[in-house]
Structure formats: structure tokens, C-alpha cells
Amino acid sequence: MQPRSLIATGIVILFAVSLSGQANTGSANPACVPEGESVYQPGVDGVKPPQPQPVKDEKTGTDVRAPFSLELIVNSEGRVCDTRVLKAKDPVSADKVAQYILANWKFKPATRKGKPVAVKFIMNWSGR
């Protein structure tokens, strides 16, 4: 193989590796819900839903266009692990809200039989 071909191949490989690291930016942090821990659905099997905790200096953007639906995973500590836009009138706006929730929101954990559990649920936003 010629030196130019090796360099070009190396650049393509580096580019592919860098893209693969960015492909799952919205996916759950693997350590967020430990392996083997069940993820429940609120209202099923006696699971009480998580309760959002107030966020200091919450900024509600005036550019948020409703309605939209998000899927959230909240771990047994009340931390948001993952958000995913399911449907939205304005997907860009909904994605911004999803990223904000992922970075800033905290919940009082969901419970099952009095013990904190991880849950996956849908949040519908209709606006104010």
C-alpha cells in the first residue's frame, strides 16, 4: 500500500471512530441503572411514580413549542438517565427540552413496596 493510501485509510478510520462515539449522545448512562436492576413502569405492579423536585432558577423557554411527548428513564436515586423524544410538533424544541431535563431535573424516586426503583415513563407536554 502506498503512503497516501495509508494516510487516507487512517483518516477515514479516525473519522468513523469519532462519529461512533457521538452516535448515542442521548442514550442512557450505563452506570445510571446498574446491571441487573429492574426498570419498572409507574402504575404497574404497585409502582408509585417518581415526583419531580423543584429546580432552582428553572428557566422556561418561551421558544418551547408544544405539544410533545418524551420518554424518560429515572433511576432508583431519582436521577434522569435517559430522555427520548417520541413525538413533537417541533422536534428541535422538544429535543432541547429533553436535553435540559436530562442535565437538570431530579426526582423523588419511584417506589415499589416502599423501596426506590428505576422507572421508564412517558411525559406529555401540552404547554402552559
BELQUI-V569792 format. One record per run of one state. SS is the DSSP state (a for helix, b for strand, c for the rest). FROM is the first residue (numbers start at 1). TO is the last residue. If there is no record, write none. Layout:
# BELQUI-V569792
SS FROM TO
SS FROM TO
This chain:
# BELQUI-V569792
c 1 2
a 3 22
c 23 38
b 39 40
c 41 46
b 47 48
c 49 50
b 51 52
c 53 67
b 68 74
c 75 78
b 79 88
c 89 90
a 91 104
c 105 105
b 106 108
c 109 109
b 110 112
c 113 114
b 115 125
c 126 128
